[in-house]
Amino acid sequence: MTIEQLQQRVDEWITTVGVRYFSPLTNMAILTEEVGEVARIMARRYGDQSEKPSDRDRDLGDELADVIWVVACLANQTGIDLTAAIERNFAKKTTRDATRHQNNPKLK
């Protein structure tokens, strides 16, 4: 699936099954919640916190997909073409960071 197709499928789902988009501010709060769920898994499964039995069945892939879903909602609501935005972002990072990371002694 392309990013464009993702945005279209999310829009189709929202306007049929989901009835309508939540407000952008509500979706921002939902995004924060979803990122928090990813952080919880990361801290407990890959970080220093111990994992609770109730966390063991949490699916990191599903939580990451939730984050992408809400990002697509926000993009759709605000008229952002994510494909174009990501292409611009790659160009920006490539120009800005052309030698930055290669010259970073912390990454050696």
Biopython code that builds the backbone (N, CA, C, O; Angstrom):
import numpy as np
from Bio.PDB.StructureBuilder import StructureBuilder

atoms = [
    (1, "MET", "N", (0.846, -1.174, 0.000)),
    (1, "MET", "CA", (0.000, 0.000, 0.000)),
    (1, "MET", "C", (0.892, 1.237, 0.000)),
    (1, "MET", "O", (1.851, 1.314, 0.767)),
    (2, "THR", "N", (0.584, 2.178, -0.835)),
    (2, "THR", "CA", (1.316, 3.442, -0.838)),
    (2, "THR", "C", (0.755, 4.354, 0.249)),
    (2, "THR", "O", (-0.300, 4.086, 0.823)),
    (3, "ILE", "N", (1.464, 5.409, 0.510)),
    (3, "ILE", "CA", (0.977, 6.376, 1.494)),
    (3, "ILE", "C", (-0.305, 7.030, 0.997)),
    (3, "ILE", "O", (-1.232, 7.269, 1.771)),
    (4, "GLU", "N", (-0.349, 7.313, -0.290)),
    (4, "GLU", "CA", (-1.565, 7.895, -0.881)),
    (4, "GLU", "C", (-2.751, 6.943, -0.701)),
    (4, "GLU", "O", (-3.844, 7.373, -0.334)),
    (5, "GLN", "N", (-2.533, 5.663, -0.959)),
    (5, "GLN", "CA", (-3.597, 4.682, -0.771)),
    (5, "GLN", "C", (-4.008, 4.583, 0.695)),
    (5, "GLN", "O", (-5.191, 4.435, 1.002)),
    (6, "LEU", "N", (-3.039, 4.664, 1.591)),
    (6, "LEU", "CA", (-3.342, 4.665, 3.026)),
    (6, "LEU", "C", (-4.270, 5.816, 3.364)),
    (6, "LEU", "O", (-5.290, 5.619, 4.025)),
    (7, "GLN", "N", (-3.927, 7.019, 2.916)),
    (7, "GLN", "CA", (-4.763, 8.178, 3.210)),
    (7, "GLN", "C", (-6.168, 8.005, 2.635)),
    (7, "GLN", "O", (-7.154, 8.374, 3.273)),
    (8, "GLN", "N", (-6.255, 7.443, 1.430)),
    (8, "GLN", "CA", (-7.569, 7.229, 0.819)),
    (8, "GLN", "C", (-8.377, 6.191, 1.591)),
    (8, "GLN", "O", (-9.567, 6.387, 1.841)),
    (9, "ARG", "N", (-7.732, 5.085, 1.969)),
    (9, "ARG", "CA", (-8.445, 4.026, 2.697)),
    (9, "ARG", "C", (-8.902, 4.501, 4.069)),
    (9, "ARG", "O", (-10.006, 4.177, 4.506)),
    (10, "VAL", "N", (-8.054, 5.269, 4.750)),
    (10, "VAL", "CA", (-8.460, 5.824, 6.049)),
    (10, "VAL", "C", (-9.669, 6.735, 5.847)),
    (10, "VAL", "O", (-10.632, 6.665, 6.612)),
    (11, "ASP", "N", (-9.626, 7.592, 4.820)),
    (11, "ASP", "CA", (-10.737, 8.499, 4.563)),
    (11, "ASP", "C", (-12.019, 7.726, 4.251)),
    (11, "ASP", "O", (-13.088, 8.068, 4.756)),
    (12, "GLU", "N", (-11.916, 6.693, 3.427)),
    (12, "GLU", "CA", (-13.092, 5.879, 3.108)),
    (12, "GLU", "C", (-13.670, 5.231, 4.367)),
    (12, "GLU", "O", (-14.886, 5.213, 4.558)),
    (13, "TRP", "N", (-12.796, 4.702, 5.222)),
    (13, "TRP", "CA", (-13.253, 4.053, 6.447)),
    (13, "TRP", "C", (-13.915, 5.067, 7.376)),
    (13, "TRP", "O", (-14.989, 4.817, 7.924)),
    (14, "ILE", "N", (-13.263, 6.202, 7.543)),
    (14, "ILE", "CA", (-13.792, 7.233, 8.450)),
    (14, "ILE", "C", (-15.166, 7.695, 7.978)),
    (14, "ILE", "O", (-16.076, 7.853, 8.792)),
    (15, "THR", "N", (-15.325, 7.910, 6.693)),
    (15, "THR", "CA", (-16.587, 8.475, 6.192)),
    (15, "THR", "C", (-17.690, 7.435, 6.018)),
    (15, "THR", "O", (-18.827, 7.800, 5.720)),
    (16, "THR", "N", (-17.389, 6.159, 6.195)),
    (16, "THR", "CA", (-18.434, 5.130, 6.118)),
    (16, "THR", "C", (-18.622, 4.477, 7.483)),
    (16, "THR", "O", (-19.670, 4.645, 8.107)),
    (17, "VAL", "N", (-17.647, 3.755, 7.944)),
    (17, "VAL", "CA", (-17.741, 3.044, 9.222)),
    (17, "VAL", "C", (-17.658, 4.012, 10.397)),
    (17, "VAL", "O", (-18.426, 3.908, 11.353)),
    (18, "GLY", "N", (-16.729, 4.944, 10.319)),
    (18, "GLY", "CA", (-16.503, 5.862, 11.427)),
    (18, "GLY", "C", (-17.445, 7.049, 11.466)),
    (18, "GLY", "O", (-17.385, 7.832, 12.414)),
    (19, "VAL", "N", (-18.301, 7.218, 10.490)),
    (19, "VAL", "CA", (-19.288, 8.287, 10.361)),
    (19, "VAL", "C", (-18.642, 9.614, 9.961)),
    (19, "VAL", "O", (-18.988, 10.183, 8.926)),
    (20, "ARG", "N", (-17.697, 10.113, 10.782)),
    (20, "ARG", "CA", (-17.003, 11.363, 10.452)),
    (20, "ARG", "C", (-15.693, 11.403, 11.233)),
    (20, "ARG", "O", (-15.478, 10.623, 12.160)),
    (21, "TYR", "N", (-14.831, 12.325, 10.837)),
    (21, "TYR", "CA", (-13.578, 12.536, 11.569)),
    (21, "TYR", "C", (-13.879, 13.174, 12.924)),
    (21, "TYR", "O", (-14.790, 13.991, 13.056)),
    (22, "PHE", "N", (-13.090, 12.781, 13.928)),
    (22, "PHE", "CA", (-13.094, 13.553, 15.169)),
    (22, "PHE", "C", (-12.448, 14.894, 14.855)),
    (22, "PHE", "O", (-11.801, 15.032, 13.817)),
    (23, "SER", "N", (-12.606, 15.874, 15.715)),
    (23, "SER", "CA", (-11.967, 17.166, 15.472)),
    (23, "SER", "C", (-10.451, 16.993, 15.456)),
    (23, "SER", "O", (-9.931, 16.060, 16.068)),
    (24, "PRO", "N", (-9.736, 17.881, 14.764)),
    (24, "PRO", "CA", (-8.278, 17.772, 14.751)),
    (24, "PRO", "C", (-7.666, 17.792, 16.158)),
    (24, "PRO", "O", (-6.695, 17.080, 16.415)),
    (25, "LEU", "N", (-8.216, 18.589, 17.058)),
    (25, "LEU", "CA", (-7.672, 18.619, 18.422)),
    (25, "LEU", "C", (-7.915, 17.297, 19.147)),
    (25, "LEU", "O", (-7.056, 16.839, 19.900)),
    (26, "THR", "N", (-9.071, 16.686, 18.929)),
    (26, "THR", "CA", (-9.326, 15.366, 19.508)),
    (26, "THR", "C", (-8.357, 14.352, 18.926)),
    (26, "THR", "O", (-7.806, 13.531, 19.659)),
    (27, "ASN", "N", (-8.142, 14.399, 17.618)),
    (27, "ASN", "CA", (-7.206, 13.466, 16.998)),
    (27, "ASN", "C", (-5.780, 13.694, 17.495)),
    (27, "ASN", "O", (-5.006, 12.743, 17.599)),
    (28, "MET", "N", (-5.429, 14.922, 17.798)),
    (28, "MET", "CA", (-4.105, 15.180, 18.364)),
    (28, "MET", "C", (-3.983, 14.518, 19.735)),
    (28, "MET", "O", (-2.942, 13.946, 20.059)),
    (29, "ALA", "N", (-5.026, 14.594, 20.527)),
    (29, "ALA", "CA", (-5.020, 13.940, 21.834)),
    (29, "ALA", "C", (-4.951, 12.421, 21.676)),
    (29, "ALA", "O", (-4.245, 11.748, 22.426)),
    (30, "ILE", "N", (-5.681, 11.886, 20.702)),
    (30, "ILE", "CA", (-5.643, 10.445, 20.440)),
    (30, "ILE", "C", (-4.246, 10.033, 19.993)),
    (30, "ILE", "O", (-3.746, 8.985, 20.403)),
    (31, "LEU", "N", (-3.614, 10.851, 19.156)),
    (31, "LEU", "CA", (-2.242, 10.552, 18.711)),
    (31, "LEU", "C", (-1.296, 10.482, 19.901)),
    (31, "LEU", "O", (-0.450, 9.591, 19.982)),
    (32, "THR", "N", (-1.443, 11.419, 20.815)),
    (32, "THR", "CA", (-0.610, 11.427, 22.021)),
    (32, "THR", "C", (-0.831, 10.149, 22.825)),
    (32, "THR", "O", (0.119, 9.548, 23.328)),
    (33, "GLU", "N", (-2.072, 9.747, 22.940)),
    (33, "GLU", "CA", (-2.402, 8.507, 23.655)),
    (33, "GLU", "C", (-1.760, 7.300, 22.972)),
    (33, "GLU", "O", (-1.178, 6.443, 23.636)),
    (34, "GLU", "N", (-1.867, 7.236, 21.658)),
    (34, "GLU", "CA", (-1.310, 6.095, 20.912)),
    (34, "GLU", "C", (0.216, 6.054, 21.009)),
    (34, "GLU", "O", (0.798, 4.980, 21.162)),
    (35, "VAL", "N", (0.861, 7.206, 20.920)),
    (35, "VAL", "CA", (2.316, 7.256, 21.078)),
    (35, "VAL", "C", (2.701, 6.808, 22.487)),
    (35, "VAL", "O", (3.722, 6.145, 22.670)),
    (36, "GLY", "N", (1.893, 7.163, 23.477)),
    (36, "GLY", "CA", (2.125, 6.705, 24.842)),
    (36, "GLY", "C", (2.061, 5.188, 24.953)),
    (36, "GLY", "O", (2.830, 4.589, 25.705)),
    (37, "GLU", "N", (1.151, 4.562, 24.213)),
    (37, "GLU", "CA", (1.054, 3.102, 24.235)),
    (37, "GLU", "C", (2.297, 2.467, 23.610)),
    (37, "GLU", "O", (2.780, 1.441, 24.089)),
    (38, "VAL", "N", (2.814, 3.079, 22.541)),
    (38, "VAL", "CA", (4.073, 2.606, 21.948)),
    (38, "VAL", "C", (5.207, 2.768, 22.954)),
    (38, "VAL", "O", (6.028, 1.866, 23.122)),
    (39, "ALA", "N", (5.250, 3.915, 23.619)),
    (39, "ALA", "CA", (6.300, 4.181, 24.609)),
    (39, "ALA", "C", (6.252, 3.167, 25.748)),
    (39, "ALA", "O", (7.297, 2.720, 26.222)),
    (40, "ARG", "N", (5.077, 2.808, 26.181)),
    (40, "ARG", "CA", (4.932, 1.838, 27.269)),
    (40, "ARG", "C", (5.540, 0.494, 26.878)),
    (40, "ARG", "O", (6.281, -0.111, 27.653)),
    (41, "ILE", "N", (5.223, 0.036, 25.676)),
    (41, "ILE", "CA", (5.789, -1.236, 25.208)),
    (41, "ILE", "C", (7.302, -1.138, 25.091)),
    (41, "ILE", "O", (8.021, -2.035, 25.530)),
    (42, "MET", "N", (7.778, -0.067, 24.508)),
    (42, "MET", "CA", (9.222, 0.097, 24.299)),
    (42, "MET", "C", (9.971, 0.137, 25.625)),
    (42, "MET", "O", (11.009, -0.508, 25.775)),
    (43, "ALA", "N", (9.445, 0.895, 26.591)),
    (43, "ALA", "CA", (10.113, 1.035, 27.890)),
    (43, "ALA", "C", (10.154, -0.281, 28.645)),
    (43, "ALA", "O", (11.121, -0.572, 29.349)),
    (44, "ARG", "N", (9.107, -1.072, 28.499)),
    (44, "ARG", "CA", (9.017, -2.308, 29.281)),
    (44, "ARG", "C", (9.598, -3.516, 28.555)),
    (44, "ARG", "O", (10.125, -4.426, 29.196)),
    (45, "ARG", "N", (9.512, -3.534, 27.252)),
    (45, "ARG", "CA", (10.011, -4.688, 26.515)),
    (45, "ARG", "C", (11.466, -4.515, 26.108)),
    (45, "ARG", "O", (12.230, -5.480, 26.087)),
    (46, "TYR", "N", (11.848, -3.280, 25.784)),
    (46, "TYR", "CA", (13.200, -3.023, 25.275)),
    (46, "TYR", "C", (14.018, -2.117, 26.171)),
    (46, "TYR", "O", (15.225, -1.979, 25.974)),
    (47, "GLY", "N", (13.387, -1.502, 27.146)),
    (47, "GLY", "CA", (14.072, -0.598, 28.055)),
    (47, "GLY", "C", (14.314, -1.245, 29.403)),
    (47, "GLY", "O", (14.336, -2.470, 29.527)),
    (48, "ASP", "N", (14.491, -0.425, 30.390)),
    (48, "ASP", "CA", (14.871, -0.888, 31.721)),
    (48, "ASP", "C", (13.696, -1.252, 32.625)),
    (48, "ASP", "O", (13.887, -1.926, 33.638)),
    (49, "GLN", "N", (12.499, -0.824, 32.279)),
    (49, "GLN", "CA", (11.351, -1.171, 33.115)),
    (49, "GLN", "C", (10.996, -2.641, 32.931)),
    (49, "GLN", "O", (11.169, -3.204, 31.850)),
    (50, "SER", "N", (10.496, -3.254, 34.006)),
    (50, "SER", "CA", (10.036, -4.638, 33.879)),
    (50, "SER", "C", (8.648, -4.642, 33.232)),
    (50, "SER", "O", (7.842, -3.730, 33.415)),
    (51, "GLU", "N", (8.412, -5.699, 32.479)),
    (51, "GLU", "CA", (7.140, -5.818, 31.788)),
    (51, "GLU", "C", (6.123, -6.471, 32.706)),
    (51, "GLU", "O", (6.392, -7.516, 33.299)),
    (52, "LYS", "N", (4.965, -5.861, 32.821)),
    (52, "LYS", "CA", (3.886, -6.431, 33.631)),
    (52, "LYS", "C", (3.229, -7.559, 32.835)),
    (52, "LYS", "O", (3.234, -7.533, 31.604)),
    (53, "PRO", "N", (2.670, -8.537, 33.521)),
    (53, "PRO", "CA", (1.968, -9.613, 32.798)),
    (53, "PRO", "C", (0.897, -9.079, 31.842)),
    (53, "PRO", "O", (0.685, -9.633, 30.764)),
    (54, "SER", "N", (0.229, -8.003, 32.246)),
    (54, "SER", "CA", (-0.824, -7.433, 31.392)),
    (54, "SER", "C", (-0.271, -6.780, 30.123)),
    (54, "SER", "O", (-1.023, -6.524, 29.182)),
    (55, "ASP", "N", (1.046, -6.508, 30.091)),
    (55, "ASP", "CA", (1.659, -5.875, 28.916)),
    (55, "ASP", "C", (2.180, -6.888, 27.909)),
    (55, "ASP", "O", (2.436, -6.534, 26.758)),
    (56, "ARG", "N", (2.339, -8.127, 28.315)),
    (56, "ARG", "CA", (3.020, -9.120, 27.473)),
    (56, "ARG", "C", (2.304, -9.417, 26.167)),
    (56, "ARG", "O", (2.946, -9.765, 25.176)),
    (57, "ASP", "N", (0.997, -9.284, 26.150)),
    (57, "ASP", "CA", (0.249, -9.584, 24.930)),
    (57, "ASP", "C", (0.045, -8.366, 24.033)),
    (57, "ASP", "O", (-0.580, -8.467, 22.977)),
    (58, "ARG", "N", (0.566, -7.227, 24.449)),
    (58, "ARG", "CA", (0.421, -6.021, 23.619)),
    (58, "ARG", "C", (1.265, -6.162, 22.354)),
    (58, "ARG", "O", (2.413, -6.604, 22.401)),
    (59, "ASP", "N", (0.679, -5.781, 21.238)),
    (59, "ASP", "CA", (1.306, -5.938, 19.924)),
    (59, "ASP", "C", (1.899, -4.594, 19.490)),
    (59, "ASP", "O", (1.163, -3.657, 19.181)),
    (60, "LEU", "N", (3.221, -4.506, 19.470)),
    (60, "LEU", "CA", (3.884, -3.259, 19.084)),
    (60, "LEU", "C", (3.499, -2.844, 17.671)),
    (60, "LEU", "O", (3.278, -1.662, 17.411)),
    (61, "GLY", "N", (3.418, -3.801, 16.761)),
    (61, "GLY", "CA", (3.029, -3.479, 15.386)),
    (61, "GLY", "C", (1.652, -2.847, 15.311)),
    (61, "GLY", "O", (1.439, -1.893, 14.564)),
    (62, "ASP", "N", (0.717, -3.379, 16.085)),
    (62, "ASP", "CA", (-0.635, -2.831, 16.103)),
    (62, "ASP", "C", (-0.638, -1.415, 16.667)),
    (62, "ASP", "O", (-1.340, -0.541, 16.159)),
    (63, "GLU", "N", (0.145, -1.194, 17.714)),
    (63, "GLU", "CA", (0.219, 0.150, 18.300)),
    (63, "GLU", "C", (0.862, 1.140, 17.332)),
    (63, "GLU", "O", (0.412, 2.281, 17.226)),
    (64, "LEU", "N", (1.911, 0.715, 16.625)),
    (64, "LEU", "CA", (2.521, 1.590, 15.618)),
    (64, "LEU", "C", (1.531, 1.887, 14.488)),
    (64, "LEU", "O", (1.484, 3.005, 13.975)),
    (65, "ALA", "N", (0.743, 0.880, 14.106)),
    (65, "ALA", "CA", (-0.281, 1.098, 13.077)),
    (65, "ALA", "C", (-1.325, 2.108, 13.546)),
    (65, "ALA", "O", (-1.811, 2.914, 12.753)),
    (66, "ASP", "N", (-1.673, 2.067, 14.846)),
    (66, "ASP", "CA", (-2.599, 3.064, 15.386)),
    (66, "ASP", "C", (-2.033, 4.475, 15.239)),
    (66, "ASP", "O", (-2.760, 5.409, 14.902)),
    (67, "VAL", "N", (-0.736, 4.624, 15.492)),
    (67, "VAL", "CA", (-0.087, 5.938, 15.343)),
    (67, "VAL", "C", (-0.180, 6.392, 13.887)),
    (67, "VAL", "O", (-0.546, 7.535, 13.615)),
    (68, "ILE", "N", (0.147, 5.507, 12.961)),
    (68, "ILE", "CA", (0.102, 5.861, 11.535)),
    (68, "ILE", "C", (-1.324, 6.215, 11.122)),
    (68, "ILE", "O", (-1.536, 7.154, 10.355)),
    (69, "TRP", "N", (-2.299, 5.465, 11.631)),
    (69, "TRP", "CA", (-3.710, 5.729, 11.325)),
    (69, "TRP", "C", (-4.089, 7.154, 11.718)),
    (69, "TRP", "O", (-4.673, 7.884, 10.917)),
    (70, "VAL", "N", (-3.763, 7.549, 12.938)),
    (70, "VAL", "CA", (-4.151, 8.878, 13.409)),
    (70, "VAL", "C", (-3.380, 9.960, 12.660)),
    (70, "VAL", "O", (-3.933, 11.024, 12.383)),
    (71, "VAL", "N", (-2.122, 9.712, 12.328)),
    (71, "VAL", "CA", (-1.361, 10.672, 11.514)),
    (71, "VAL", "C", (-2.050, 10.855, 10.158)),
    (71, "VAL", "O", (-2.167, 11.977, 9.666)),
    (72, "ALA", "N", (-2.504, 9.754, 9.556)),
    (72, "ALA", "CA", (-3.225, 9.856, 8.281)),
    (72, "ALA", "C", (-4.514, 10.657, 8.444)),
    (72, "ALA", "O", (-4.864, 11.454, 7.574)),
    (73, "CYS", "N", (-5.220, 10.449, 9.555)),
    (73, "CYS", "CA", (-6.430, 11.236, 9.818)),
    (73, "CYS", "C", (-6.108, 12.723, 9.884)),
    (73, "CYS", "O", (-6.777, 13.538, 9.248)),
    (74, "LEU", "N", (-5.087, 13.071, 10.650)),
    (74, "LEU", "CA", (-4.708, 14.480, 10.783)),
    (74, "LEU", "C", (-4.291, 15.075, 9.443)),
    (74, "LEU", "O", (-4.635, 16.214, 9.131)),
    (75, "ALA", "N", (-3.551, 14.304, 8.656)),
    (75, "ALA", "CA", (-3.143, 14.777, 7.328)),
    (75, "ALA", "C", (-4.371, 15.010, 6.452)),
    (75, "ALA", "O", (-4.479, 16.043, 5.792)),
    (76, "ASN", "N", (-5.283, 14.065, 6.446)),
    (76, "ASN", "CA", (-6.504, 14.218, 5.643)),
    (76, "ASN", "C", (-7.303, 15.443, 6.075)),
    (76, "ASN", "O", (-7.803, 16.195, 5.239)),
    (77, "GLN", "N", (-7.416, 15.634, 7.373)),
    (77, "GLN", "CA", (-8.209, 16.744, 7.888)),
    (77, "GLN", "C", (-7.605, 18.099, 7.580)),
    (77, "GLN", "O", (-8.320, 19.094, 7.462)),
    (78, "THR", "N", (-6.299, 18.137, 7.450)),
    (78, "THR", "CA", (-5.617, 19.428, 7.245)),
    (78, "THR", "C", (-5.107, 19.615, 5.820)),
    (78, "THR", "O", (-4.379, 20.564, 5.531)),
    (79, "GLY", "N", (-5.496, 18.699, 4.933)),
    (79, "GLY", "CA", (-5.148, 18.846, 3.520)),
    (79, "GLY", "C", (-3.690, 18.559, 3.197)),
    (79, "GLY", "O", (-3.152, 19.101, 2.232)),
    (80, "ILE", "N", (-3.052, 17.723, 3.985)),
    (80, "ILE", "CA", (-1.641, 17.394, 3.766)),
    (80, "ILE", "C", (-1.527, 16.143, 2.908)),
    (80, "ILE", "O", (-2.119, 15.111, 3.224)),
    (81, "ASP", "N", (-0.774, 16.234, 1.834)),
    (81, "ASP", "CA", (-0.405, 15.070, 1.026)),
    (81, "ASP", "C", (0.852, 14.495, 1.672)),
    (81, "ASP", "O", (1.943, 15.042, 1.509)),
    (82, "LEU", "N", (0.699, 13.394, 2.406)),
    (82, "LEU", "CA", (1.832, 12.844, 3.153)),
    (82, "LEU", "C", (2.965, 12.373, 2.244)),
    (82, "LEU", "O", (4.133, 12.461, 2.622)),
    (83, "THR", "N", (2.641, 11.883, 1.066)),
    (83, "THR", "CA", (3.695, 11.459, 0.141)),
    (83, "THR", "C", (4.587, 12.641, -0.213)),
    (83, "THR", "O", (5.812, 12.544, -0.146)),
    (84, "ALA", "N", (3.974, 13.746, -0.586)),
    (84, "ALA", "CA", (4.743, 14.951, -0.933)),
    (84, "ALA", "C", (5.495, 15.480, 0.280)),
    (84, "ALA", "O", (6.645, 15.903, 0.163)),
    (85, "ALA", "N", (4.852, 15.458, 1.445)),
    (85, "ALA", "CA", (5.494, 15.961, 2.659)),
    (85, "ALA", "C", (6.713, 15.118, 3.019)),
    (85, "ALA", "O", (7.744, 15.658, 3.420)),
    (86, "ILE", "N", (6.604, 13.802, 2.881)),
    (86, "ILE", "CA", (7.734, 12.930, 3.203)),
    (86, "ILE", "C", (8.855, 13.112, 2.199)),
    (86, "ILE", "O", (10.026, 13.093, 2.577)),
    (87, "GLU", "N", (8.525, 13.287, 0.930)),
    (87, "GLU", "CA", (9.563, 13.545, -0.078)),
    (87, "GLU", "C", (10.315, 14.841, 0.242)),
    (87, "GLU", "O", (11.542, 14.886, 0.151)),
    (88, "ARG", "N", (9.582, 15.887, 0.615)),
    (88, "ARG", "CA", (10.233, 17.153, 0.997)),
    (88, "ARG", "C", (11.093, 16.957, 2.239)),
    (88, "ARG", "O", (12.176, 17.533, 2.348)),
    (89, "ASN", "N", (10.610, 16.145, 3.172)),
    (89, "ASN", "CA", (11.333, 15.902, 4.412)),
    (89, "ASN", "C", (12.642, 15.147, 4.146)),
    (89, "ASN", "O", (13.670, 15.457, 4.748)),
    (90, "PHE", "N", (12.603, 14.166, 3.254)),
    (90, "PHE", "CA", (13.830, 13.461, 2.876)),
    (90, "PHE", "C", (14.838, 14.419, 2.257)),
    (90, "PHE", "O", (16.026, 14.371, 2.579)),
    (91, "ALA", "N", (14.367, 15.286, 1.375)),
    (91, "ALA", "CA", (15.265, 16.254, 0.732)),
    (91, "ALA", "C", (15.878, 17.180, 1.777)),
    (91, "ALA", "O", (17.076, 17.458, 1.733)),
    (92, "LYS", "N", (15.075, 17.651, 2.704)),
    (92, "LYS", "CA", (15.573, 18.536, 3.766)),
    (92, "LYS", "C", (16.643, 17.832, 4.594)),
    (92, "LYS", "O", (17.714, 18.388, 4.835)),
    (93, "LYS", "N", (16.350, 16.608, 5.027)),
    (93, "LYS", "CA", (17.298, 15.874, 5.863)),
    (93, "LYS", "C", (18.580, 15.537, 5.099)),
    (93, "LYS", "O", (19.675, 15.588, 5.659)),
    (94, "THR", "N", (18.437, 15.199, 3.838)),
    (94, "THR", "CA", (19.606, 14.849, 3.036)),
    (94, "THR", "C", (20.538, 16.044, 2.874)),
    (94, "THR", "O", (21.759, 15.907, 2.958)),
    (95, "THR", "N", (19.960, 17.204, 2.644)),
    (95, "THR", "CA", (20.767, 18.415, 2.506)),
    (95, "THR", "C", (21.361, 18.828, 3.852)),
    (95, "THR", "O", (22.560, 19.088, 3.952)),
    (96, "ARG", "N", (20.547, 18.885, 4.851)),
    (96, "ARG", "CA", (20.965, 19.351, 6.167)),
    (96, "ARG", "C", (21.966, 18.407, 6.824)),
    (96, "ARG", "O", (22.910, 18.850, 7.477)),
    (97, "ASP", "N", (21.759, 17.126, 6.650)),
    (97, "ASP", "CA", (22.552, 16.138, 7.384)),
    (97, "ASP", "C", (23.526, 15.371, 6.492)),
    (97, "ASP", "O", (23.920, 14.254, 6.825)),
    (98, "ALA", "N", (23.916, 15.963, 5.362)),
    (98, "ALA", "CA", (24.761, 15.262, 4.397)),
    (98, "ALA", "C", (26.006, 14.658, 5.046)),
    (98, "ALA", "O", (26.391, 13.538, 4.714)),
    (99, "THR", "N", (26.633, 15.383, 5.959)),
    (99, "THR", "CA", (27.829, 14.850, 6.613)),
    (99, "THR", "C", (27.706, 14.845, 8.140)),
    (99, "THR", "O", (28.587, 14.342, 8.837)),
    (100, "ARG", "N", (26.640, 15.393, 8.638)),
    (100, "ARG", "CA", (26.478, 15.541, 10.086)),
    (100, "ARG", "C", (26.621, 14.218, 10.834)),
    (100, "ARG", "O", (27.378, 14.138, 11.802)),
    (101, "HIS", "N", (25.920, 13.203, 10.411)),
    (101, "HIS", "CA", (25.951, 11.927, 11.134)),
    (101, "HIS", "C", (27.257, 11.174, 10.890)),
    (101, "HIS", "O", (27.761, 10.491, 11.782)),
    (102, "GLN", "N", (27.791, 11.297, 9.704)),
    (102, "GLN", "CA", (29.070, 10.637, 9.403)),
    (102, "GLN", "C", (30.198, 11.184, 10.249)),
    (102, "GLN", "O", (31.142, 10.467, 10.579)),
    (103, "ASN", "N", (30.099, 12.462, 10.602)),
    (103, "ASN", "CA", (31.145, 13.107, 11.391)),
    (103, "ASN", "C", (30.862, 13.110, 12.897)),
    (103, "ASN", "O", (31.580, 13.749, 13.665)),
    (104, "ASN", "N", (29.829, 12.403, 13.306)),
    (104, "ASN", "CA", (29.447, 12.377, 14.716)),
    (104, "ASN", "C", (30.228, 11.247, 15.420)),
    (104, "ASN", "O", (29.980, 10.071, 15.154)),
    (105, "PRO", "N", (31.146, 11.590, 16.293)),
    (105, "PRO", "CA", (31.930, 10.537, 16.972)),
    (105, "PRO", "C", (31.082, 9.631, 17.859)),
    (105, "PRO", "O", (31.488, 8.511, 18.170)),
    (106, "LYS", "N", (29.914, 10.107, 18.267)),
    (106, "LYS", "CA", (29.035, 9.283, 19.101)),
    (106, "LYS", "C", (28.450, 8.104, 18.318)),
    (106, "LYS", "O", (28.002, 7.120, 18.906)),
    (107, "LEU", "N", (28.459, 8.215, 16.998)),
    (107, "LEU", "CA", (27.890, 7.159, 16.172)),
    (107, "LEU", "C", (28.923, 6.172, 15.634)),
    (107, "LEU", "O", (28.589, 5.238, 14.906)),
    (108, "LYS", "N", (30.157, 6.391, 15.999)),
    (108, "LYS", "CA", (31.243, 5.508, 15.518)),
    (108, "LYS", "C", (31.303, 4.248, 16.328)),
    (108, "LYS", "O", (32.148, 3.389, 16.072)),
]
sb = StructureBuilder()
sb.init_structure("model")
sb.init_model(0)
sb.init_chain("A")
sb.init_seg("    ")
for serial, (resi, resn, name, xyz) in enumerate(atoms, 1):
    if name == "N":
        sb.init_residue(resn, " ", resi, " ")
    sb.init_atom(name, np.array(xyz, "f"), 0.0, 1.0, " ", f" {name:<3s}", serial, name[0])
structure = sb.get_structure()
